[in-house]
Amino acid sequence: MVWKQFHCIVCDQPEERCTCHKYCALCHSDFGLRLTEDGQYYCVDCREACDYKTQDQG
């Protein structure tokens, strides 16, 4: 399956190559972070609450 690759809004790199300091854009947590389509990182709770999808969720 081919996924659309999301890029970090700060460094414009895909999640696996991003070296930015990562924290949730909403609550500032640093646990369970993933990059979403808007180019920002979110923790599991915020992603679920806001229905944000990671690149492997389609």
N, C-alpha and C positions, 0 to 999 in steps of 0.2 A: 504494500500500500504506500502511496506517495502522499506526503503531507506538505502543506504549505509551510515554508520555513519562516518563522517569526524572527525579527531582528530587534535588538535592544535600542531603545530610543536615544540613549546616550552615546554608545560607541558604534552603533549600526552593525554589530556582529550578531550571528546566530547564538542561541542560548549556550551551546556547547563550547563556543569560543569567546564568549563575553567574560572579561576580567574585571568588570566594574564591581564596586561595593554593592552587594545586593540586599535589599530589604523591601518589605511589602509597601507598595505605593499608598495604601490606605491606612494600615494600622502600624506600620514600621516594624513588624515582626521580622525575624530572620530565620524562621522555621518553615520548612516545606515550600520554599519559593519555587515558582515556575514563571517563565516568560509567557505573556499572552499576546494576542493579536495587536493590541494597542502599543506594544513595545515596552511595557512596564512589567515588573515582577509583582506577584501577589501570592500571599500565603494560601493554604488550603481553605481556611474558613472564609476569607474574603472572596476567593474565587467562587466558592459554592454559593455564598450569599448574593453575589452580583452576577452569577451565571457566566463567568469568564471561562473560556476554554483554552487549554494549552494546545500546541501545534499537533500533538499526537492524539488529541481528542476530536480533531476534525473540524 
